[in-house]
């Protein structure tokens, strides 16, 4: 349409002076005929003056300059409109550079810039192009912003060989919730729950999302919100109505300008492994193909409020820094406080029962990612680190003033995603450090509190962070056109951090902290999981979405630090997920 409009404009500019000259010729002929019929008429007042050849040449040169100037203005307007619409510049129309055509050279003088027609409005064509380039058939526009709904409907069935859902949960959100596996509390076979199987059908893993994109000036803005129904269920949610509670997964705004990118809101944390760059979009994260709502043992991740800045020096490298919501975490019954300070310390740390934990500072995270496509196969590598802080305040035994104690911990994260062959990938990631237990799905504590004797009957405290690590490795591939497979192994390890309680009134001082003698069997030394996934797509349509059958089988083992005499050394669990899923286009 722009080319047609430009041709029409150029044609009008050429024809206008020709038509004007033709009209003048007709007027001169009529005046001559009138003079012949009426010889008394004054020929000086009716006969037009005949311009000389020099005057005609000057006027033609003037017309040529005007046409060149107008053509340049038209080209500039067209380029500005294409930049505004985000379209690639189209090829210029004939003579758009300002060179007059033969017809314009032959035209009569008298045409001015005021007689030129304005360029055709390209808005309808640009709007049509935007409609054709919609991200999804469901996308729609409000003003200049594009809204794209997404998500899936999931009919999920899960079977477990032991009743892990009825065990005391590591996360309060799991109460009455069965689709996320409680990796840290797999029941032992010397308990009733260890001899009960578990089956559940649910739609609560279904998900919805809304992505909003817009551009103004040099700023590219993306907003994203995502939710599911894995919130805090009521105790009777499975009795009759199955009224699962809506839960906020993600809600963030991302702005890109030049080589910089800024994000604020609730997003996957920067320590969550990526498949591509440092993108916050769920599809660009290395979160396996698992159906389990709690993903896979060994994957470091958080979904927390944060602000991050990412610098993209080129198409291969990205470097990001972020501040993220912290949480002083001691596990669920895994950490034993000093006797004299138990009442004072309990409100200061989260044992999955304290959302009002008084954190001292945000966690600081950073990560560098490199992406390339050698030989047409994608390669992604990343390495990062984090800093975390804990603080405890008490009145020492024998003291009269408050004393605060702070400890800084940290860890290092790494990962890779390598396409070994077409549609066949090797994935690996891991995290190791002290005080990083919360980033390993909260399967172990972040810190313990060490009692310190400062006098015969005087005592104080000092935080001591727990060393921990975890990781996953596996393969993903599309062996057939509509079949995708994944196989993974993941594990976590938490180092023992125990000591005698010098504040105890008992003669023989008990061992406290994490993982010591007589510690609860929820104080895990190691948890391991092997998983196999198969996703079969029955049909897929760009206009109507996809229908999939999703399966997952996993085998888990859990080994605590302390095993009572005659008790089993490990807990075991087999589980299978079968899901029928409809994915929006």
C-alpha positions as CSV (number, residue, x, y, z in Angstrom):
1,X,0.0,0.0,0.0
2,X,2.8,2.4,0.8
3,X,4.3,1.8,-2.7
4,X,0.9,2.4,-4.4
5,X,0.4,5.6,-2.4
6,X,3.9,6.8,-3.3
7,X,3.3,6.1,-7.1
8,X,-0.1,7.9,-7.0
9,X,1.5,10.9,-5.3
10,X,4.4,11.1,-7.8
11,X,1.9,10.7,-10.7
12,X,-0.3,13.5,-9.3
13,X,2.7,15.8,-9.0
14,X,3.7,15.2,-12.6
15,X,0.2,15.5,-14.0
16,X,-0.8,18.6,-12.1
17,X,1.5,21.1,-14.0
18,X,0.7,19.4,-17.4
19,X,-3.0,19.8,-16.8
20,X,-2.4,23.4,-15.8
21,X,-0.5,24.1,-19.0
22,X,-3.2,22.5,-21.1
23,X,-5.8,24.6,-19.4
24,X,-3.7,27.7,-20.2
25,X,-3.4,26.8,-23.9
26,X,-7.2,26.4,-24.2
27,X,-7.7,29.9,-22.6
28,X,-5.2,31.5,-25.1
29,X,-7.1,29.9,-28.0
30,X,-10.5,31.2,-26.8
31,X,-9.0,34.7,-26.4
32,X,-7.6,34.7,-29.9
33,X,-10.9,33.6,-31.4
34,X,-12.7,36.4,-29.5
35,X,-10.3,39.0,-30.9
36,X,-10.9,37.9,-34.4
37,X,-14.7,38.2,-34.0
38,X,-14.4,41.6,-32.3
39,X,-11.7,43.7,-33.9
40,X,-12.4,46.6,-31.6
41,X,-11.3,44.7,-28.6
42,X,-8.0,45.8,-26.9
43,X,-5.5,43.1,-27.8
44,X,-3.0,44.4,-25.2
45,X,-5.4,43.6,-22.3
46,X,-6.6,40.2,-23.5
47,X,-3.6,38.5,-25.2
48,X,-1.2,36.8,-22.7
49,X,2.4,37.6,-22.8
50,X,4.6,34.9,-24.4
51,X,7.4,33.8,-22.1
52,X,10.9,33.5,-23.5
53,X,12.8,30.3,-23.7
54,X,15.1,31.4,-20.9
55,X,12.2,32.0,-18.6
56,X,10.8,28.5,-19.4
57,X,14.1,26.9,-18.7
58,X,14.4,28.7,-15.3
59,X,10.9,27.6,-14.3
60,X,11.6,24.0,-15.3
61,X,14.8,24.0,-13.1
62,X,12.7,25.5,-10.2
63,X,10.1,22.7,-10.7
64,X,12.8,20.1,-10.7
65,X,14.2,21.4,-7.4
66,X,10.7,21.4,-5.8
67,X,10.0,17.8,-6.9
68,X,13.3,16.7,-5.5
69,X,12.6,18.3,-2.1
70,X,9.1,16.9,-2.0
71,X,10.4,13.4,-2.9
72,X,12.9,13.5,-0.1
73,X,10.2,14.6,2.4
74,X,8.0,11.7,1.3
75,X,10.9,9.2,1.8
76,X,11.6,10.7,5.3
77,X,7.9,10.4,6.3
78,X,7.8,6.8,5.0
79,X,10.9,5.8,7.0
80,X,9.5,7.5,10.2
81,X,6.2,5.6,9.9
82,X,7.9,2.3,9.3
83,X,10.1,2.8,12.4
84,X,7.1,3.6,14.5
85,X,5.3,0.4,13.4
86,X,8.4,-1.7,13.9
87,X,8.4,-2.9,10.3
88,X,11.5,-3.3,8.1
89,X,11.9,-0.4,5.7
90,X,10.4,-1.2,2.3
91,X,12.0,-0.5,-1.0
92,X,11.7,3.1,-2.1
93,X,9.3,3.9,-4.9
94,X,10.5,5.0,-8.3
95,X,12.1,8.5,-8.3
96,X,11.9,8.6,-4.4
97,X,15.5,9.7,-4.4
98,X,14.5,13.0,-6.0
99,X,15.5,12.4,-9.6
100,X,12.7,13.8,-11.8
101,X,11.1,11.6,-14.5
102,X,10.9,12.5,-18.2
103,X,7.3,13.4,-17.7
104,X,8.2,16.0,-15.0
105,X,10.8,17.5,-17.3
106,X,8.2,18.1,-19.9
107,X,5.6,19.6,-17.6
108,X,4.7,23.2,-17.7
109,X,5.9,25.7,-15.0
110,X,3.7,27.0,-12.3
111,X,3.5,24.0,-9.9
112,X,4.4,24.8,-6.3
113,X,4.9,22.8,-3.1
114,X,1.4,23.9,-1.9
115,X,-0.1,22.0,-4.8
116,X,1.5,18.7,-3.9
117,X,-0.7,15.9,-2.5
118,X,0.1,14.6,1.0
119,X,1.3,11.0,1.3
120,X,-1.3,8.3,1.8
121,X,-1.9,7.3,5.4
122,X,-0.2,3.9,6.0
123,X,-1.9,3.2,9.3
124,X,-4.4,0.6,7.9
125,X,-1.6,-1.3,6.3
126,X,0.5,-1.2,9.4
127,X,-2.4,-2.4,11.5
128,X,-3.0,-5.3,9.2
129,X,0.6,-6.2,9.4
130,X,0.5,-6.2,13.2
131,X,-2.6,-8.5,13.1
132,X,-0.8,-10.9,10.8
133,X,2.2,-11.0,13.2
134,X,0.3,-11.7,16.4
135,X,2.1,-13.9,18.9
136,X,-0.9,-16.1,19.3
137,X,-4.4,-16.5,17.7
138,X,-5.8,-15.4,21.1
139,X,-3.7,-12.2,21.1
140,X,-5.6,-8.9,21.1
141,X,-4.7,-5.2,21.2
142,X,-5.7,-2.4,23.5
143,X,-4.1,0.8,22.2
144,X,-0.5,-0.1,21.3
145,X,-0.2,-3.0,23.8
146,X,-0.6,-6.7,22.7
147,X,-2.2,-9.0,25.3
148,X,-1.6,-12.8,24.9
149,X,-3.4,-15.3,27.1
150,X,-1.8,-18.6,27.8
151,X,-1.8,-21.7,30.0
152,X,-3.2,-25.1,30.1
153,X,-6.0,-27.3,31.5
154,X,-4.6,-30.3,33.3
155,X,-6.4,-33.5,34.5
156,X,-3.7,-35.0,36.6
157,X,-3.5,-38.4,38.3
158,X,-0.8,-39.4,40.8
159,X,0.0,-42.6,42.5
160,X,2.6,-43.0,45.3
161,X,3.8,-46.2,46.9
162,X,3.8,-44.5,50.4
163,X,1.5,-41.8,51.8
164,X,3.9,-38.9,51.5
165,X,1.1,-36.3,51.4
166,X,-0.1,-37.1,54.9
167,X,3.3,-36.7,56.3
168,X,4.1,-33.4,58.1
169,X,4.9,-31.0,55.3
170,X,8.1,-29.1,54.6
171,X,5.9,-26.4,53.2
172,X,2.7,-25.0,54.8
173,X,1.2,-24.6,51.3
174,X,1.1,-28.4,51.0
175,X,-1.4,-29.0,53.7
176,X,-4.3,-30.8,52.0
177,X,-2.3,-30.6,48.8
178,X,-1.0,-33.8,47.1
179,X,0.4,-33.0,43.7
180,X,3.7,-31.5,45.0
181,X,5.8,-34.3,46.5
182,X,7.2,-33.8,50.0
183,X,10.7,-34.9,49.2
184,X,12.1,-34.3,52.7
185,X,9.4,-36.3,54.5
186,X,9.1,-39.6,52.7
187,X,7.7,-42.0,55.3
188,X,9.8,-44.9,56.5
189,X,8.5,-48.5,56.3
190,X,8.3,-48.8,60.1
191,X,5.4,-46.3,60.1
192,X,1.7,-46.7,59.2
193,X,2.1,-44.0,56.4
194,X,5.0,-46.1,55.0
195,X,2.5,-49.0,54.4
196,X,-0.3,-46.9,52.8
197,X,-0.4,-46.1,49.1
198,X,-1.7,-42.8,47.8
199,X,-3.8,-42.0,44.7
200,X,-5.3,-38.6,43.7
201,X,-7.0,-37.1,40.7
202,X,-7.0,-33.3,40.5
203,X,-7.2,-30.3,38.1
204,X,-5.3,-28.0,40.5
205,X,-2.1,-28.0,38.5
206,X,-3.9,-26.2,35.7
207,X,-2.4,-22.9,34.9
208,X,-3.2,-19.6,33.3
209,X,-1.0,-16.7,32.2
210,X,-1.3,-13.3,30.5
211,X,1.6,-11.7,28.7
212,X,1.5,-8.0,27.7
213,X,4.0,-6.4,25.4
214,X,4.3,-2.8,24.2
215,X,6.9,-0.5,22.8
216,X,7.4,3.3,23.2
217,X,10.4,5.0,21.9
218,X,13.5,2.8,22.5
219,X,11.8,0.9,25.3
220,X,10.4,-2.6,24.9
221,X,8.1,-3.5,27.8
222,X,6.8,-6.9,28.8
223,X,4.4,-7.7,31.7
224,X,3.7,-11.2,32.8
225,X,1.3,-12.8,35.3
226,X,0.9,-16.5,36.0
227,X,-1.2,-18.4,38.5
228,X,-2.3,-22.0,39.4
229,X,-4.4,-23.6,42.1
230,X,-1.7,-24.8,44.4
231,X,-2.4,-22.3,47.2
232,X,-3.4,-23.0,50.8
233,X,-6.2,-25.5,50.4
234,X,-8.9,-25.9,53.0
235,X,-8.8,-29.0,55.1
236,X,-11.9,-30.4,53.4
237,X,-11.0,-29.5,49.9
238,X,-11.2,-33.1,48.7
239,X,-14.5,-34.0,50.4
240,X,-17.1,-32.6,48.0
241,X,-16.3,-29.4,46.1
242,X,-12.5,-29.7,45.6
243,X,-12.3,-25.9,46.0
244,X,-8.6,-25.5,45.4
245,X,-7.1,-22.1,46.2
246,X,-5.7,-19.8,43.6
247,X,-1.9,-19.2,44.0
248,X,0.3,-16.4,42.6
249,X,3.2,-17.9,40.7
250,X,4.7,-15.0,38.8
251,X,3.9,-11.3,38.4
252,X,6.6,-9.1,36.9
253,X,7.4,-6.2,34.6
254,X,10.4,-6.2,32.3
255,X,11.9,-3.2,30.4
256,X,14.5,-3.5,27.7
257,X,16.4,-0.5,26.4
258,X,19.5,-0.9,24.3
259,X,21.8,-3.3,26.0
260,X,20.1,-3.0,29.4
261,X,17.2,-4.9,30.8
262,X,15.4,-4.3,34.1
263,X,12.8,-6.5,35.9
264,X,10.8,-6.0,39.0
265,X,8.1,-8.1,40.6
266,X,7.8,-11.8,41.5
267,X,9.8,-14.0,39.2
268,X,11.9,-17.2,39.1
269,X,15.1,-16.3,41.0
270,X,18.4,-15.6,39.3
271,X,19.8,-18.9,40.7
272,X,17.1,-20.8,38.8
273,X,19.0,-22.5,35.8
274,X,18.3,-21.2,32.3
275,X,18.1,-22.8,28.9
276,X,18.5,-19.4,27.1
277,X,20.4,-16.3,28.4
278,X,19.0,-14.9,31.6
279,X,15.4,-14.7,30.4
280,X,12.7,-14.7,33.1
281,X,10.1,-16.4,30.8
282,X,9.2,-19.9,32.0
283,X,9.9,-21.6,28.7
284,X,13.5,-20.3,28.8
285,X,14.3,-22.0,32.2
286,X,15.8,-25.5,32.6
287,X,13.0,-26.9,34.9
288,X,12.9,-30.4,33.3
289,X,9.8,-31.9,31.7
290,X,8.5,-33.2,35.0
291,X,4.8,-33.1,35.9
292,X,5.5,-32.9,39.7
293,X,4.6,-29.4,41.0
294,X,7.7,-29.5,43.1
295,X,9.8,-30.3,40.0
296,X,12.9,-32.3,40.8
297,X,15.3,-33.0,43.7
298,X,18.5,-31.0,43.2
299,X,17.3,-28.1,41.1
300,X,18.1,-24.8,42.8
301,X,15.3,-22.3,42.5
302,X,13.1,-19.7,44.1
303,X,10.0,-17.8,43.0
304,X,10.3,-14.6,45.1
305,X,9.9,-10.8,44.9
306,X,13.0,-9.3,43.3
307,X,14.6,-6.5,41.3
308,X,17.2,-7.4,38.7
309,X,19.3,-5.6,36.1
310,X,20.8,-7.4,33.2
311,X,23.5,-6.1,30.8
312,X,23.7,-7.6,27.2
313,X,27.0,-6.6,25.7
314,X,26.2,-8.6,22.6
315,X,24.0,-11.5,21.3
316,X,26.1,-14.1,23.2
317,X,26.7,-12.8,26.7
318,X,24.5,-11.6,29.5
319,X,25.3,-10.5,33.0
320,X,22.7,-10.0,35.7
321,X,22.6,-8.8,39.3
322,X,19.5,-9.1,41.5
323,X,18.2,-8.4,45.0
324,X,15.8,-11.0,46.2
325,X,13.4,-11.4,49.1
326,X,15.3,-13.4,51.9
327,X,13.9,-15.8,54.5
328,X,15.8,-17.0,57.6
329,X,15.0,-20.7,57.3
330,X,15.7,-23.5,59.8
331,X,13.6,-26.3,58.2
332,X,10.7,-28.2,59.7
333,X,11.7,-29.5,63.1
334,X,15.2,-30.1,61.8
335,X,17.1,-27.6,63.9
336,X,17.3,-27.7,67.7
337,X,17.9,-24.3,69.5
338,X,19.9,-23.9,72.7
339,X,17.7,-24.5,75.7
340,X,18.2,-21.1,77.3
341,X,17.4,-19.2,74.1
342,X,14.6,-21.3,72.6
343,X,11.8,-18.9,73.4
344,X,13.7,-15.9,72.1
345,X,14.9,-17.5,68.9
346,X,11.7,-19.3,67.7
347,X,10.0,-16.0,66.4
348,X,13.2,-15.0,64.6
349,X,13.4,-17.9,62.2
350,X,11.0,-19.6,59.8
351,X,10.3,-23.3,60.5
352,X,7.6,-23.2,57.7
353,X,5.3,-21.6,60.3
354,X,6.5,-17.9,60.5
355,X,5.8,-15.6,57.6
356,X,6.8,-12.6,59.7
357,X,10.5,-13.6,59.9
358,X,12.5,-10.4,60.7
359,X,15.1,-10.6,57.9
360,X,18.1,-8.3,58.1
361,X,18.8,-7.7,54.4
362,X,17.9,-9.0,50.9
363,X,19.8,-11.8,49.2
364,X,22.2,-10.6,46.5
365,X,22.5,-12.8,43.4
366,X,24.5,-12.5,40.2
367,X,24.9,-14.7,37.2
368,X,26.7,-14.6,33.8
369,X,25.4,-16.6,30.8
370,X,26.9,-17.4,27.4
371,X,24.8,-18.7,24.5
372,X,25.9,-19.7,21.0
373,X,24.8,-22.0,18.1
374,X,27.9,-23.7,16.8
375,X,27.0,-25.9,13.8
376,X,23.3,-24.9,14.3
377,X,23.1,-26.5,17.7
378,X,22.4,-24.5,20.8
379,X,24.9,-24.2,23.6
380,X,24.2,-22.5,26.9
381,X,26.5,-22.1,29.9
382,X,26.1,-20.1,33.1
383,X,27.8,-19.4,36.4
384,X,26.6,-17.4,39.3
385,X,26.8,-16.7,43.0
386,X,24.7,-15.5,45.9
387,X,25.1,-13.8,49.3
388,X,22.7,-14.4,52.1
389,X,22.6,-13.0,55.6
390,X,21.1,-14.2,59.0
391,X,20.7,-12.2,62.2
392,X,19.7,-13.2,65.7
393,X,19.2,-11.0,68.7
394,X,19.0,-12.1,72.4
395,X,19.7,-10.9,75.9
396,X,22.6,-13.0,76.9
397,X,22.2,-15.1,80.1
398,X,23.9,-13.0,82.7
399,X,23.6,-9.8,80.6
400,X,21.1,-6.9,80.7
401,X,21.3,-5.5,77.1
402,X,20.3,-6.8,73.8
403,X,23.1,-8.4,71.6
404,X,22.8,-8.9,67.9
405,X,24.8,-11.5,65.9
406,X,25.0,-11.5,62.1
407,X,26.5,-14.1,59.8
408,X,27.0,-13.8,56.0
409,X,26.9,-16.9,53.8
410,X,26.9,-17.6,50.1
411,X,27.3,-20.1,47.3
412,X,28.2,-20.7,43.7
413,X,25.8,-21.9,41.0
414,X,26.6,-23.3,37.6
415,X,24.7,-25.0,34.7
416,X,24.9,-25.9,31.0
417,X,22.4,-26.9,28.3
418,X,24.0,-28.5,25.3
419,X,22.3,-29.7,22.2
420,X,24.3,-32.8,21.3
421,X,22.2,-33.6,18.2
422,X,19.1,-32.1,16.6
423,X,16.4,-32.1,19.4
424,X,18.6,-34.0,21.8
425,X,20.0,-32.1,24.8
426,X,22.3,-32.7,27.8
427,X,21.3,-30.6,30.8
428,X,23.2,-30.1,34.1
429,X,23.1,-27.6,37.0
430,X,24.2,-27.4,40.6
431,X,24.6,-25.2,43.7
432,X,27.0,-25.4,46.6
433,X,27.6,-23.1,49.6
434,X,26.8,-22.3,53.2
435,X,23.4,-21.0,54.1
436,X,21.9,-22.0,50.7
437,X,19.4,-24.6,52.0
438,X,16.4,-22.5,51.2
439,X,17.5,-22.4,47.5
440,X,17.5,-26.2,47.4
441,X,13.7,-26.4,47.8
442,X,14.0,-25.9,51.6
443,X,15.1,-29.5,52.1
444,X,17.5,-28.5,54.8
445,X,18.2,-25.6,57.1
446,X,20.0,-22.4,56.3
447,X,21.5,-21.9,59.8
448,X,21.8,-23.2,63.3
449,X,22.5,-21.3,66.5
450,X,25.6,-22.2,68.5
451,X,25.5,-21.5,72.3
452,X,28.7,-19.8,73.7
453,X,29.7,-19.9,77.3
454,X,31.1,-16.5,78.3
455,X,31.4,-17.1,82.1
456,X,30.6,-19.8,84.7
457,X,26.9,-19.1,84.3
458,X,26.9,-16.6,81.4
459,X,25.9,-17.6,77.9
460,X,25.6,-15.9,74.5
461,X,24.9,-17.2,70.9
462,X,26.4,-17.2,67.4
463,X,24.8,-18.2,64.1
464,X,26.5,-20.9,62.2
465,X,25.5,-21.5,58.6
466,X,24.9,-25.1,57.2
467,X,26.9,-26.2,54.2
468,X,24.7,-27.7,51.5
469,X,24.8,-28.6,47.9
470,X,22.6,-30.1,45.2
471,X,22.3,-30.6,41.4
472,X,20.7,-32.4,38.5
473,X,21.9,-34.0,35.3
474,X,20.0,-35.5,32.5
475,X,19.0,-35.8,28.9
476,X,16.0,-34.4,26.9
477,X,15.0,-35.2,23.4
478,X,12.4,-35.6,20.8
479,X,12.8,-39.1,19.5
480,X,9.7,-38.9,17.3
481,X,7.9,-35.9,15.8
482,X,5.2,-35.9,18.5
483,X,7.1,-37.6,21.4
484,X,9.4,-35.9,23.9
485,X,11.4,-37.7,26.5
486,X,13.4,-36.7,29.5
487,X,15.6,-38.7,32.0
488,X,17.2,-37.0,35.1
489,X,19.1,-37.8,38.3
490,X,19.1,-35.2,41.1
491,X,20.4,-35.2,44.6
492,X,20.9,-32.8,47.6
493,X,23.3,-33.1,50.6
494,X,23.3,-31.2,53.9
495,X,26.3,-31.3,56.1
496,X,26.0,-32.0,59.8
497,X,26.4,-29.0,62.1
498,X,25.9,-30.2,65.7
499,X,27.4,-29.4,69.2
500,X,26.6,-29.8,72.9
501,X,24.1,-27.5,74.5
502,X,26.1,-25.8,77.2
503,X,23.0,-23.9,78.3
504,X,21.1,-27.1,79.2
505,X,20.5,-27.7,83.0
506,X,21.1,-31.5,82.4
507,X,24.3,-32.9,83.7
508,X,25.0,-34.7,80.4
509,X,24.6,-32.0,77.8
510,X,22.4,-33.0,74.8
511,X,23.6,-32.6,71.3
512,X,21.7,-29.8,69.4
513,X,22.0,-28.0,66.1
514,X,21.5,-30.1,62.9
515,X,22.1,-33.8,62.3
516,X,23.4,-34.8,65.7
517,X,22.7,-37.8,67.9
518,X,19.0,-38.1,68.7
519,X,18.1,-35.6,66.0
520,X,14.7,-36.1,64.3
521,X,14.6,-38.3,61.2
522,X,13.6,-35.2,59.2
523,X,17.2,-34.0,59.5
524,X,18.2,-35.3,56.1
525,X,21.8,-36.1,55.1
526,X,20.9,-36.8,51.5
527,X,17.9,-37.1,49.2
528,X,18.1,-38.6,45.7
529,X,15.6,-38.9,42.8
530,X,15.7,-40.6,39.4
531,X,13.0,-39.6,36.9
532,X,11.8,-40.6,33.5
533,X,9.3,-38.4,31.5
534,X,7.4,-39.0,28.4
535,X,5.1,-36.4,26.8
536,X,3.0,-37.5,23.8
537,X,1.3,-34.8,21.7
538,X,-1.9,-36.3,20.1
539,X,-2.5,-33.3,17.9
540,X,-1.4,-29.7,17.6
541,X,-2.8,-26.7,15.8
542,X,-1.5,-23.1,15.6
543,X,-5.1,-21.9,15.8
544,X,-6.5,-24.3,18.4
545,X,-3.6,-25.4,20.7
546,X,-2.5,-28.9,21.6
547,X,-3.7,-32.0,23.3
548,X,-1.0,-33.9,25.3
549,X,-0.6,-37.0,27.4
550,X,2.1,-36.4,30.1
551,X,3.7,-39.1,32.1
552,X,6.4,-39.2,34.8
553,X,7.9,-42.0,36.9
554,X,10.2,-41.2,39.8
555,X,12.1,-43.3,42.4
556,X,13.3,-41.5,45.5
557,X,15.4,-42.3,48.6
558,X,15.9,-40.3,51.7
559,X,18.7,-40.8,54.3
560,X,18.6,-39.0,57.6
561,X,21.7,-38.2,59.7
562,X,20.6,-40.1,62.8
563,X,19.0,-43.6,62.6
564,X,17.7,-45.1,65.8
565,X,18.6,-48.7,66.7
566,X,16.4,-51.1,64.7
567,X,15.0,-48.3,62.5
568,X,15.5,-48.4,58.7
569,X,18.4,-46.4,57.3
570,X,16.5,-45.1,54.3
571,X,13.0,-44.2,53.2
572,X,11.9,-45.1,49.6
573,X,9.2,-44.0,47.3
574,X,8.0,-44.8,43.8
575,X,5.5,-42.5,42.2
576,X,3.8,-42.1,38.8
577,X,2.0,-39.2,37.2
578,X,-0.5,-39.5,34.4
579,X,-1.9,-36.3,33.0
580,X,-4.2,-35.3,30.1
581,X,-3.5,-31.7,29.2
582,X,-4.9,-29.2,26.8
583,X,-2.5,-26.3,26.0
584,X,-3.8,-23.0,24.7
585,X,-2.3,-21.9,21.4
